[in-house]
Amino acid sequence: MPRMSAYVLRQLIEPIALFAFLLTTVIWLSQSLRLLDLVINRGQSAPMFAYLTMLMLPQLLVIILPVAFFGGALYGLHRMNAESELIVMAASGYSRVQLAQPVLIAAAIVMGFTYLCGLYFMPLGQRLMKAEVMNIRADIGTAILNEGNFNTPVKGLTVFIRELAADGHIQGILVHDNRNAQRPTTYLAQTGVLAQTSAGARLIMENGTIEQSSRRGGQLSILKFQRYVFNLDQFASQQHQQVLATTERYLSELFSPHLTKDPGNRLRRIYLAEAHNRLTAPLYCLTFALIALAGVTRGRRGRGAYALRLTIASLAAGAIRIVGYGAQGMVGRNPSTFLVLYLIPLMGAGLAILDIAGLDVRALQMLFRRQAAEPAR
């Protein structure tokens, strides 16, 4: 690579990396809040929270990287233009075609990372995160070991323990099972212990009573016991789900899903739209590169006109990406229109190339009118 092109590439990589870091940090923090409640209520550690949020990153990067690339590329080219570096390069014979080379190389690098995240790391991370979240939710024992508080690890179960000794023995236990609203049951015990057996989590209670109401509270039955084993695993088993979500499927599983129930082929259409979206989303990096290049290098040098070009370039990039998201929904309803997902970034890139080449649409219209008027004369 020529030394000047390598210099332009370095000037672009720094702001692109900065924009990607800032956007990823902001969105990552906002998305990780939904995991914070799960981790705190289940008594998990800070490393577990960090691990879960890291698994969420690839899904965010698929959306963030093209946008960060456009912002970084536009800022990098603008900074070089504001410092008259592009003018000096042009005066020394460095053409727009040569300037486009490092810009497109940077776009190809970001596009490669986007493909890697979308096709491999995102489904892998989503699967690992789902499995870990299921394990956390299934660990009912960890969720209830919070002395002095009423804990609701799952719907229909409330557990209160007064004191947890260092040896694992529990003093003062209350368990309220409200799965059957017509016959709620309350377990009270003086002591107990939480045991992890091969069959699952068990709460062993000693010296207590079982109070069960019926007839909407009109009758109360009390049964005393010396030892009672309460099965906690029955609640944990409700958390497991075997169906893979759209983001958890690899590309081959999206194109050829194995579905036992799919009325109207609704899921197949959604999977097909997601598959084509993963293939086309990174292409916007090339489109954004050409739009940024056209916005900075074309047009008049006046301050007002230059600011207007940058604004139009930003609006054009945003409009193209929003249309792409809308097209994904259209393909989900009508799979035969999947080519639209590929045409949108390609048409945007084509229009940017025509603008870089100096095509004036108004001049072209006047030329057509003159050619149409000549035969009439």
DOVEXSE-42856 format. One record per residue (C-alpha): x, y, z. Coordinates in steps of 0.1 Angstrom, whole numbers, padded with zeros to 4 digits, always signed. Layout:
# DOVEXSE-42856
XYZ
...
END
This chain:
# DOVEXSE-42856
+0000+0000+0000
+0014+0035-0008
+0025+0055+0021
-0001+0082+0017
-0029+0056+0015
-0015+0039+0047
-0016+0073+0064
-0052+0079+0054
-0061+0044+0067
-0045+0052+0101
-0064+0085+0103
-0097+0066+0097
-0091+0036+0121
-0087+0058+0152
-0121+0076+0150
-0139+0044+0138
-0125+0025+0168
-0135+0054+0191
-0170+0056+0178
-0174+0019+0180
-0162+0019+0216
-0185+0047+0227
-0216+0034+0211
-0209-0001+0223
-0203+0011+0259
-0236+0031+0260
-0258+0005+0244
-0240-0023+0264
-0247-0006+0297
-0284+0000+0289
-0289-0036+0277
-0270-0051+0307
-0295-0036+0332
-0320-0063+0324
-0295-0089+0336
-0286-0070+0367
-0319-0078+0385
-0315-0115+0377
-0279-0116+0389
-0287-0097+0422
-0318-0116+0431
-0302-0150+0424
-0271-0142+0445
-0246-0143+0416
-0212-0128+0416
-0198-0098+0396
-0177-0120+0373
-0209-0139+0363
-0226-0106+0355
-0196-0095+0334
-0196-0129+0316
-0233-0127+0307
-0229-0091+0294
-0199-0101+0273
-0219-0128+0257
-0244-0102+0247
-0219-0080+0229
-0218-0098+0195
-0255-0092+0190
-0250-0055+0196
-0219-0052+0174
-0238-0064+0144
-0259-0032+0146
-0232-0009+0160
-0202-0016+0138
-0217-0002+0105
-0231+0029+0122
-0198+0034+0141
-0179+0030+0108
-0199+0057+0091
-0195+0081+0120
-0158+0075+0123
-0151+0076+0085
-0171+0108+0081
-0153+0124+0110
-0119+0112+0099
-0123+0125+0064
-0138+0158+0077
-0108+0163+0100
-0084+0157+0071
-0103+0181+0049
-0106+0208+0077
-0068+0206+0082
-0063+0210+0044
-0046+0176+0041
-0070+0164+0014
-0063+0196-0006
-0025+0190-0004
-0029+0154-0014
-0050+0164-0044
-0024+0190-0054
+0003+0164-0053
-0017+0141-0077
-0035+0119-0052
-0068+0113-0069
-0102+0105-0055
-0098+0069-0067
-0066+0066-0046
-0083+0082-0017
-0112+0057-0019
-0087+0028-0016
-0080+0032+0022
-0116+0041+0029
-0128+0009+0013
-0101-0011+0030
-0113+0002+0063
-0149-0006+0053
-0138-0042+0043
-0122-0047+0077
-0153-0035+0096
-0175-0055+0073
-0154-0087+0080
-0158-0082+0118
-0196-0076+0113
-0199-0109+0093
-0179-0127+0120
-0201-0115+0147
-0234-0120+0129
-0226-0155+0114
-0207-0171+0143
-0202-0151+0176
-0238-0139+0179
-0256-0173+0178
-0228-0188+0199
-0230-0161+0225
-0268-0161+0226
-0268-0199+0232
-0243-0197+0260
-0261-0169+0276
-0294-0187+0274
-0279-0218+0290
-0263-0198+0317
-0295-0179+0325
-0314-0211+0327
-0289-0226+0351
-0292-0195+0373
-0329-0196+0373
-0329-0233+0379
-0308-0228+0410
-0337-0221+0434
-0315-0229+0464
-0292-0199+0458
-0322-0177+0452
-0339-0184+0486
-0307-0181+0507
-0313-0145+0516
-0321-0143+0553
-0346-0117+0566
-0363-0112+0533
-0393-0126+0515
-0379-0142+0484
-0400-0150+0453
-0377-0171+0431
-0406-0182+0408
-0442-0173+0404
-0463-0190+0430
-0436-0196+0456
-0426-0173+0485
-0398-0183+0509
-0387-0166+0541
-0358-0177+0563
-0351-0159+0596
-0314-0169+0601
-0288-0188+0581
-0261-0204+0602
-0225-0208+0591
-0228-0246+0589
-0258-0243+0565
-0286-0249+0589
-0316-0226+0587
-0336-0212+0617
-0372-0202+0611
-0386-0212+0577
-0418-0201+0560
-0427-0214+0525
-0460-0203+0509
-0471-0223+0478
-0498-0203+0459
-0498-0222+0426
-0534-0233+0434
-0551-0201+0444
-0582-0221+0456
-0560-0242+0480
-0529-0222+0491
-0505-0240+0513
-0481-0226+0539
-0452-0245+0555
-0438-0234+0588
-0407-0250+0604
-0384-0242+0633
-0352-0255+0616
-0342-0270+0583
-0314-0274+0558
-0311-0269+0520
-0297-0300+0503
-0286-0305+0467
-0294-0341+0458
-0290-0361+0425
-0327-0355+0419
-0324-0317+0424
-0327-0291+0452
-0346-0301+0483
-0356-0281+0514
-0356-0304+0544
-0378-0289+0572
-0380-0301+0608
-0405-0296+0636
-0432-0276+0618
-0467-0275+0604
-0485-0275+0571
-0514-0251+0569
-0538-0255+0539
-0569-0234+0534
-0599-0244+0513
-0633-0230+0504
-0617-0196+0498
-0604-0194+0534
-0636-0208+0550
-0617-0239+0563
-0582-0243+0575
-0564-0277+0580
-0532-0280+0600
-0509-0309+0599
-0478-0312+0622
-0446-0329+0611
-0412-0337+0625
-0395-0339+0591
-0408-0328+0557
-0389-0326+0524
-0401-0299+0500
-0392-0304+0463
-0377-0271+0449
-0368-0287+0416
-0404-0288+0405
-0402-0250+0402
-0368-0249+0384
-0379-0273+0357
-0405-0248+0345
-0377-0225+0333
-0362-0248+0306
-0371-0241+0270
-0358-0261+0241
-0369-0239+0212
-0340-0218+0197
-0347-0181+0192
-0339-0164+0159
-0307-0148+0173
-0295-0182+0186
-0296-0199+0152
-0266-0202+0128
-0271-0193+0092
-0277-0229+0081
-0303-0233+0108
-0321-0202+0095
-0322-0214+0059
-0331-0250+0068
-0349-0249+0102
-0362-0282+0117
-0396-0272+0130
-0423-0296+0143
-0450-0269+0145
-0451-0239+0122
-0487-0230+0112
-0487-0210+0080
-0449-0212+0077
-0447-0180+0098
-0415-0190+0116
-0398-0200+0084
-0405-0167+0068
-0390-0149+0099
-0360-0171+0098
-0355-0165+0061
-0357-0127+0066
-0331-0129+0094
-0308-0150+0073
-0308-0125+0044
-0305-0096+0069
-0273-0112+0084
-0258-0114+0049
-0267-0079+0039
-0262-0059+0071
-0224-0058+0067
-0227-0045+0031
-0238-0012+0045
-0202-0006+0055
-0193-0002+0019
-0223+0020+0012
-0215+0042+0042
-0179+0045+0031
-0189+0058-0003
-0215+0081+0011
-0189+0096+0036
-0164+0100+0007
-0190+0117-0015
-0201+0140+0013
-0165+0153+0021
-0149+0154-0014
-0177+0166-0037
-0193+0200-0040
-0183+0235-0033
-0158+0245-0007
-0179+0271+0010
-0185+0266+0047
-0223+0266+0045
-0224+0243+0014
-0199+0219+0031
-0219+0217+0063
-0250+0211+0042
-0233+0182+0023
-0222+0165+0056
-0258+0169+0069
-0273+0154+0037
-0247+0125+0038
-0257+0117+0074
-0294+0118+0066
-0289+0097+0035
-0270+0071+0054
-0296+0070+0082
-0325+0068+0057
-0309+0039+0038
-0304+0019+0070
-0339+0025+0082
-0353+0015+0049
-0332-0017+0052
-0348-0025+0086
-0382-0019+0071
-0374-0042+0042
-0366-0070+0066
-0401-0069+0080
-0415-0069+0044
-0394-0100+0036
-0407-0117+0067
-0442-0113+0053
-0433-0121+0017
-0401-0141+0013
-0401-0137-0025
-0390-0100-0021
-0357-0110-0004
-0337-0094-0032
-0348-0060-0019
-0325-0064+0011
-0295-0067-0013
-0306-0039-0036
-0309-0013-0009
-0272-0011+0001
-0261-0017-0036
-0283+0012-0049
-0270+0035-0021
-0235+0026-0031
-0242+0032-0068
-0257+0066-0062
-0227+0076-0040
-0203+0064-0068
-0222+0085-0093
-0219+0115-0070
-0182+0110-0065
-0178+0107-0103
-0193+0142-0107
-0227+0133-0122
-0250+0163-0120
-0286+0151-0122
-0299+0184-0133
-0274+0187-0161
-0283+0152-0172
-0320+0161-0173
-0311+0192-0194
-0291+0171-0218
-0320+0147-0223
-0343+0176-0230
-0320+0190-0256
-0316+0157-0273
-0354+0153-0273
-0359+0188-0287
-0333+0184-0316
-0354+0160-0338
-0384+0183-0335
-0364+0212-0351
END
